[in-house]
Amino acid sequence: MNEAGALLVIGSGLKYYREYLVTSIHRKARAAGLRLVLLNNLKPTWQLAYFDEIVVADVFDPAVMVSAAKEIAARERVVGLMCWDEPLVLTAGELAAEFGVPGLGSAGVHACRDKHRTRSLLTAAGLPQPGFAMTDDRVVARAAAERIGFPVVVKPRALGASIGVVRADDLATFDAAFDVALSAAKVDTGVYGAEVLVEGYADGPEISVDGAVHKGEYVPLFLARKHLGDAPYFEEVAHVVDADDPLLADQTLACTLSRAHAALGIEDGITHTEVKLTSQGPVVIEVNGRVGGDLIPLLGRISTGIDTGEVLFDVATGTRPEVALSRHAVAGIRFGLPEHDCRVRTVMVPDAAPGLVAAAPMVDPDTTLRLPPGGYLARHSFVICEADDPRACLDHLTEAAALVEVVADPIDPPRGGAGFEMPAGLLDTDA
């Protein structure tokens, strides 16, 4: 047993989505003399360069995850636990509390994962929130929507990545929207069951804020402006992070974020908070108990110099992170999506373009991509660009995305009533 102890990581995630985090965590662990132990669902490939030990187990089965983690803790002095994969966060958070290491806390992790609990706690704390109701019954849901007032949003109680989230503008479109949300909720019922949240639609643009929490104190790291796909769905197609975004100095937003984290009982960790900038002020839509997805932490590092991996290491080991900007730039990501359901044959991304930092295919040949409601996260590629201002960054992203070449065969939409497979991108695992 290493006297300094070990840091347990549950779920590594996709290489192109998470290796940059693991690189920084590995560097900090080496400097601290800590062993890095990974509990992952698949045999390791790229992870071998960073971890001292890798235990393979089905981490998507909570009982298996808990058993394997306890076996590791029996032979290692676990001083910290990390998890950034949405379907694993709840069980991992409960394990951190049981092991007595820094984490969201049992109350905090449930408050983040359960969207109904999030709404209830934020409303009770006096924070602006839309009207909401939860049910698995279409008739009850329809009555709730009429009571709340259209437009409304229907969503699964405990899924991520905007899967099954649909806007209904009137009663005529509500039943179909509810069926989509309920179908998605049934794919991964977890501990909360297949229930749907019906809530009032919050107007205005949407942002996300990645922040660190140390012993209940919330510190924002960086802010992303979100760009969505076609309504009535909420697929995220692009994000732009500006180190000098004026919203970072907005005291109302800062106060809202701090109050929300306190209301949810979050103790330690990094969170990804989604906020709507409504005509009545900022409204917290959800607080995710993990680092941001969609490579947003990488955009944060490019634009601000803040290394989320280093910050995550600090909060996971009980150290108050020191957060300071060392760069003042703008970075953005844009995902390539097909115009219709298809089977991808090849994807070619550009090697060079104005402001281009990185570009990569996101699917293998012969991958089927389906758009909502038959599927979600139908991304075939991404491009990341850097610029001096947001407008130039968006222009660079448009130019770079136009250089992506995709050969794909159209396919018929799924048969009526057919469900969908959970997209690999949400599970965030290498095949």
N, C-alpha and C positions, 0 to 999 in steps of 0.2 A: 504493500500500500504506500502510495506517495504521501509523505507527511503534509505537504502543502495542500493536498486534496485534488479533487477532480471536478471538472465542469461537465455536466451532462446535457447533451443536446438531443432533443427528440424530433426527428425528421429533418433531413438536410435540405430538402427542396430541390427544384430543378437547378442544374448547373448554371444556366444563363440567367436565372432569376436570383440565385442566392450565393453563388461562389464568392462574390465580392464581399459579402458579409462574413462568410467563413474565413476568408483570408485575414481580415482584420481581427477577428476573434482569436484565430490561431496565433497571430503575432502577440496579442495582449496576453494570452495564456502562457506562451513561452516566456515572456518577460516576467510573469508572476510565478513561474515554476509550477503551473497547474497542468495536470493531464486533461486531455480532451477526449471524452467518450461519446460516441454517437450511437443512438438507438434508432435504427432505420428499417424501413419495410423491405428494401431490396438489397441485393448484393452490391457492395461498393464498387465504384469505378474512380471517378475524380476525387471522391472523398478521402481516398487512401493517403493523399499527400498532406492532409491536415489533421487527421485524428489518430490518437495513440491506440485506440481500440474502437472497433465497430461491431455492434451486436445487431444481428438481423432478426427481426420479429415483426409480426403483423401489428404495427402500431395503430392501425385503423380499427382494431378490436380493443376497446378500452381495457378489458380484463387481461388480455395478452400484454398490452403496454404496461399496465401497472405491475404485473408479475415480473416482467423483464427488468423494469426500472428498479424494483425492490431487490432483485438479485444483484444488480450492479451496486446499489447502495449498501448491500451487505458486505461487499469486499472493497469498496471505495469510500473515502470520506467525501461525499458530495457537498460541495460548498456553493454550488449555483446550478440552476436549471434553466435552459432556454428552449423556446419553441416558437416558431413563426408560421406554422402551417395551420390555417384556420380550422380544419376539422379536428385537429389534435389539441388545440389550445385549452379546451375545457378540462380534459383529463390531465394534461400536463400541469395546468394551474393548480388543480387539486393535489397533485403529487408534490409540487413545490411547497404547498402549505403543510402537507404531511411530513415532508422532510425537514421543515423548519428553515428553509432557505428563502431569500427574497423572491417575491412573485406578486402577481396581481392580487393574491388573497382569494380565499374561497368565495367570499361574497362578491368581490370585484370581478372575478372571471365569469361567474354566472350572470352578473349584471351586464357584462359586455356581450356574452354569447346569446343571451335570451333577449330578443328585441322587444318582447312585451314587458319584461322586467325593466329594460332600459327606459321605455316610455313611461312606465309607472313611476319609477324613482325620480326621473327628471321632472315630471309633472308635479310630484309631491314636493320637490325642492323649489318650486316656483319658477322654473325655467320655461321659456316659451316652447310649447310643444303642440303639434297638431292633435285634433281629436282622434281617438283610436278605439278599436275593439278587436277582440280575438275570438275566432271560432273555426270549426271545421264544417259548419253547416251553411250551405249557400243561401238559404232563406234568411237565416239570422244575419249573415254577412250583408245581404242586400238591404235589410232594414237598418243596419248600422251605417251603411254608406249613405242612405237617404237622411239619416239623423245627422251625420257628420257634415254632409253637403258635398256635392261634386265640384271639381274633380277629386277623386280619391286615388290612393295607391294601395295595391294589394301585394303582399309579399309573404314568403314563408317565414315562420317564426324564428328559425335558427339556421339559415343558410348564408353563404357569402357570395361575393363576385356578381351581385345583382341577378343571380339566377332566380327565375320565377317572379321577378319584380315587374309589375305591370301597372300602367296608369289607365284608369277608366274615367272618361269624361262625362258619362251619363249612364242612366239605368240600362239603356239599350246595349251598351258595351260591357256592362259590369259582369254578367254571368260568365262570359268567355274569359275575362281577366281573372276572375276568382278561380275558375277551373284550371287555368295555367299555373297559378300560384299554389293551389292545393296539390296538383300533380307533381310540382317540384318538391313540395314539402314531404311528399311520400317517398321520394328517392332516398333521403337520408333523415330518418325520423329522430335518431339519437335519443337523448334523454327527455326531449321536450315533446315528442310526438308530432304528428302531421297536422299542424294547425296553421292558420293563416291570420295575418294581421291586416286589418283594414284601417287606413289612416288618412287624414286630410292631406291634400297635396300642398307642399310648401313651395311657394313661387320663388323665382330668382335663380341666379347662377349657383353652382355648387363648387365647393372647395374641399380639400382635405388637409389636415394638419397632423404631421407626425410629431409626437412629443414624448418626453421622458418623465417618469414619475419616480421620485425617491422619497420613501417614507411619507407618502401622501402629497408631497409637493410637486406640482406640475410645472414643467419647463418646456415650452414649444421649441422645436428644432427648425423646421422649415414648412412651407405652405405650398400646396400645389393647386393650380387652377385646372378643373376637370372639364373635359369635353366629351359629350355623350353622343351615341348613335341615334338612329331614328326612333321616334316615339311610336308606340306607347311603351317601349322597353327602355331600359336604362343601362345598356351596354357601354362600358367606358372605352373610348377609342383613342384618347390622347390626354396627356398631363403636361403641364408646364410649371416649372419651379423657378421663381425669381428670388434671388438672395435679398433683394431690396424691395420686395413686394410691400406696398404701403399698408396692406392689411396687417402686417406684422406689428405695426405701431398702433393698431386700433384697440383701444382699451376695453371697449364693449365686448369685442371678440375675445380678448385675453381673459376677461372676467368670466365670460360664458364658458370657456373651455375649462378654466380652473374650477368653477362651481360644478360643472358636469362631472368631472373626475372625482370630486369630493362626494357628490351625491351617489355615485356608483360604488364608492368604497374601494377604489383602486389604491393599492399600497405601493408596489414597486413594479417597474417594467417600462416597456415602450408601447404606446398606443397610436392607432391611426384613426383619427376622428373625422367624420364626414359632416359637413355643415352646409346648410342652405343660407344664402344671403338674401333674406326676404325683405319685402318692403317694410316689415315691422322690426327688422333687426335679425341677427344671426340665430338660426335654429339648428340645434344639434340633431342630425338624423340618426347617426349611430356612432358608437365608440367601439372599435375593434381592439381586442387585447393582444396586439402583435404589431410588428413593424409593417409599414405599408407594402402592398403588393405592386405589381406592374412596374417594377424597377424604380419606383419613386424614391427609395432611399439612395439609389445610385445617382439619380438626378439631383438629390439634395447634396451629395458629396461633390458632384461636378460644379454645381452653382454656388455652394456656400463653403465648401471645404469641411463641413461637419460629417464625420464618419460614423454612420449609424451602428456599424459593427462594434466600434470602440465604445460608443455610448451604451449599447446593449450589454456589453461585457461588464461595464462599470455597475449598472443598476442590478444586474443579475448576481453580482458578487458583493452587493451592499455598499458600493461607493457612490457618493454623490458625483454625477458627471459634471465636468467643466465644459460648457458649450460656448464656443466663440467662433464667429465667422472669420475665415481666412481667405475667402474668395468672394467676389461680387460679380456674378455672372448669371445667365439664364440658361436653363437646360430643359429639354422637353423630349417626350417619347410619343411616337404615333404607331398604332397597330394597323396592320393590313388585314382587312376583312373582305371576304368575297361578296359579290352582289347578290348571289343566290346560293342555295345548297349545292355542294359540289364534292367531287373526289379529287384531291390534289395530286397532280403527277410530279411537278417540279416547282421549286421556288428559287429564284435567283435574286440576291440583294446587291445593292451597289457597293463598290469598294471605296468610292470617293464621291463627295458632293459638298456643296458649301455648308460649312459648320458641322459636317457629319462626324460623330464621335464613335458610333457603333451601329451595326445593322446585322440582323441574323434571321434565318428562317426559324419558324416555331413548330413546324410539322415535318414528319417524314413523308416520303412518297407513298401514295395510296391511302392517305389519311382522309377520312370523311369529315367535312365541316358542315354544320347545320346552323342556320340563323334562328333566333327566337321565333316561335316558342318551341320548335323542334329540337333546338340545341342552343348552347351558350358558349361564350369565349371562342368563337369561330375565327381565331386569329392565325393567319399563315406566316406573319413576319412582323418585325418591328424595326424602326429606325430611331436613333437617338441623335439629337443635334444640340449644339451650343451656340449662343449668340450674346450680344451685348444688351439686347432689349427683347421683351416678349414678342413684339410684332415680327422682328427679324427671325426670332426662333421659330415661330409658327410658319413663316415663309420657307425657312430651311427644311422644316419637317414636311411641308407639302411637296417641295422639290425632290427631296430624298425619297419620299413614299412613291412618287410618280416613276421612279427608276426601278422599283421592284417589279420583277417579271414573274408571273404566275401562269403555269399551264395547268388547267383543271377541266374536268368533265362535269357538266351539269347533271344532277340527279333529281329524281322526283322527291317531293316533300314526303315526310312520314305519313303513314296511313292515319286516318282520323281516329283519335282515341289512343294512339300509340304514345308511350312515354318517351323519355330521352335518357341517354346514358350520362352519368356524371362526367363532365369534361376533365381530362387529365390535368389541365392547367390549374383547376381548383385544388386537386389533390397534391399538386406541386411536387411530383415525384418523377425521377428519371425512369424510363422503361428499360 
